[in-house]
Amino acid sequence: MNKKKNVWVYAFLVLCAITTLIPFIWMILTSLKTYGESMQVPLVILPAEPQWVNYSSVWNKFPILRLYINTFLVMIISIVIQIFICSLAAYAFARLTFPGKNFWFVLSLSMMMIPYQIFLVPHYDIMVSWKLSNTLTALWLPKTFNIFALFMLRQFFSSLPIDLDEAAQLDGCSKFRIYWNILLPLLKSPIVALCILTGLGTWKDLMWPLIINVDMDKMVLSAGLANLTGQNITNYPELMAGGTLAAAPMIILFFFFQKQFVEGIAMSGSKA
């Protein structure tokens, strides 16, 4: 009976996996079609002859290499600064005592209920007033703090024994040394989870890069390839080729580090 139950479970999981993969498979197949095949009705599933020229066309139209560098740079800076600032704030809320601590923590959590789009106009006004519009700095600066990261790390800091702090204080450690040398190394799993979530979020972000930057050499992949969408006519094979080029690095990283990805995503919900 258990074997039959397992068969149905695995069959359902395989069906879910296939359903998830269909958009990626369709994107790759469309990137190899001619424009006529991509618009043909009924739908053409397989291209008559693979059109690899679509990839070279996208590569020649846009500074893809520059877009890759910008995207990786913004992603790495966002991850490092966000983890550092949020872990500091989380340590303060979890281990220190100061007036109004619970009030400020609840107030911070309430910001999670506000849609991200609400902050676009204030962020834009700030970047313009600081003369940072149309720069790479404007892409990562608004990402230096994340309420979810604060909440998650605060939960993990709170779960660590307070004896660690007391023993370190007896040895003459300052608050920062306790945070940096003793507690933070114990949070490897949640930090990996946040690095993954922050990296994916930065890689996929489209709206903010389109708003703040206009020069192609200051854009990231998502915003740069959005220019493949025409006002009257869109070359869908080229658009799908660009999408494949944009997704390829994350897919490759997933295959090499899928264990860390799975553990990190699972860990992100363990204390929430």
Disulfide bonds with the S-S distance in Angstrom:
none
